[in-house]
Amino acid sequence: MKFRKIALIVALAVATLAPARGDDKKTIDITAKRFEFSPNRVTLKRGETVTLRVSSQDVTHGLFVRALKIDTDIPAGQSTELTITPDTVGTFTAICHHFCGSGHGNMKMTFEVVE
């Protein structure tokens, strides 16, 4: 009987102290295909952690933004996830950093980080 009470108290304490799972997780889906990212503009909040789930619909692409420490490959027909927490407010241009054809140089998107 004593053991059950202690187990119940411990279980309640853990449930109360544990952070809610999935409640505050923010995920943004980005699709790469010749020669565009969709969406082509994403707004993020400074200090807010977000997971970017980036998928390629055709060939291997890349997503690169030096100021946000984003540098990832997106294999053909697959997706990849990366988690970032922007710490700088501003507007940043992302580029595809894998040659993907004649329109490669125009394959860009914008990340806007706000307060």
C-alpha positions as CSV (number, residue, x, y, z in Angstrom):
1,M,0.0,0.0,0.0
2,K,2.8,2.4,0.9
3,F,4.6,1.6,-2.3
4,R,1.6,2.4,-4.4
5,K,1.1,5.8,-2.7
6,I,4.8,6.6,-3.3
7,A,4.6,5.4,-7.0
8,L,1.5,7.5,-7.5
9,I,3.1,10.6,-6.0
10,V,6.2,10.2,-8.1
11,A,4.1,9.6,-11.3
12,L,2.1,12.8,-10.6
13,A,5.2,14.8,-9.9
14,V,6.8,13.7,-13.2
15,A,3.7,14.4,-15.2
16,T,3.4,17.9,-13.7
17,L,7.1,18.8,-14.2
18,A,7.6,17.3,-17.6
19,P,7.2,19.7,-20.5
20,A,4.2,19.1,-22.8
21,R,5.2,17.1,-25.8
22,G,4.5,18.6,-29.2
23,D,2.5,21.5,-27.9
24,D,5.1,24.1,-28.6
25,K,7.0,22.5,-31.4
26,K,6.8,24.5,-34.6
27,T,7.6,22.8,-37.9
28,I,7.7,24.5,-41.3
29,D,7.5,22.5,-44.5
30,I,9.6,23.7,-47.4
31,T,9.6,22.1,-50.8
32,A,12.4,22.4,-53.3
33,K,12.0,21.8,-57.0
34,R,13.5,23.2,-60.1
35,F,13.9,26.2,-59.8
36,E,12.0,27.3,-56.7
37,F,11.4,26.9,-53.0
38,S,7.8,26.8,-51.8
39,P,6.9,28.8,-49.8
40,N,9.4,31.3,-51.1
41,R,9.1,33.5,-47.9
42,V,9.1,32.4,-44.3
43,T,8.7,34.6,-41.2
44,L,10.4,33.5,-38.0
45,K,10.6,35.0,-34.5
46,R,13.9,35.8,-32.9
47,G,14.6,33.3,-30.2
48,E,11.9,30.8,-31.2
49,T,13.1,27.3,-32.0
50,V,11.6,25.9,-35.2
51,T,12.2,22.8,-37.2
52,L,12.5,23.1,-41.0
53,R,11.4,20.0,-42.9
54,V,12.8,20.5,-46.4
55,S,12.0,18.0,-49.2
56,S,13.1,17.7,-52.8
57,Q,10.6,16.8,-55.5
58,D,13.1,16.1,-58.2
59,V,16.9,16.4,-58.0
60,T,19.3,17.1,-55.1
61,H,19.1,20.6,-53.9
62,G,20.7,22.5,-51.1
63,L,19.5,25.2,-48.6
64,F,22.1,27.7,-47.4
65,V,21.7,30.9,-45.3
66,R,25.0,31.8,-43.6
67,A,23.5,34.3,-41.1
68,L,21.0,31.7,-39.8
69,K,23.5,28.9,-39.8
70,I,21.5,26.9,-42.3
71,D,23.6,24.6,-44.6
72,T,21.9,21.4,-45.6
73,D,21.6,19.0,-48.5
74,I,18.2,17.8,-49.7
75,P,18.7,14.5,-51.5
76,A,16.6,13.9,-54.6
77,G,13.1,12.6,-53.7
78,Q,13.8,12.8,-50.0
79,S,13.4,15.2,-47.1
80,T,15.6,16.4,-44.3
81,E,15.0,18.2,-41.0
82,L,17.0,20.8,-39.2
83,T,16.2,22.8,-36.1
84,I,17.2,26.4,-35.8
85,T,16.8,29.2,-33.3
86,P,17.3,32.5,-35.0
87,D,19.1,35.1,-32.9
88,T,19.4,38.0,-35.4
89,V,16.5,40.1,-36.6
90,G,16.5,40.9,-40.4
91,T,15.8,39.6,-43.9
92,F,18.0,36.9,-45.2
93,T,18.2,35.3,-48.6
94,A,18.4,31.5,-48.9
95,I,20.0,29.9,-51.9
96,C,20.2,26.5,-53.4
97,H,23.8,25.5,-53.2
98,H,23.7,22.4,-55.5
99,F,23.7,23.0,-59.2
100,C,20.2,21.8,-60.3
101,G,20.0,23.1,-63.9
102,S,19.8,26.2,-66.0
103,G,17.6,28.2,-63.6
104,H,19.7,27.3,-60.5
105,G,21.0,30.9,-60.0
106,N,17.5,32.1,-59.5
107,M,16.5,29.5,-56.9
108,K,16.2,31.6,-53.8
109,M,13.8,32.2,-50.9
110,T,13.6,34.7,-48.1
111,F,13.7,34.2,-44.3
112,E,12.5,37.2,-42.3
113,V,13.3,37.1,-38.6
114,V,11.2,39.5,-36.5
115,E,11.1,40.4,-32.8
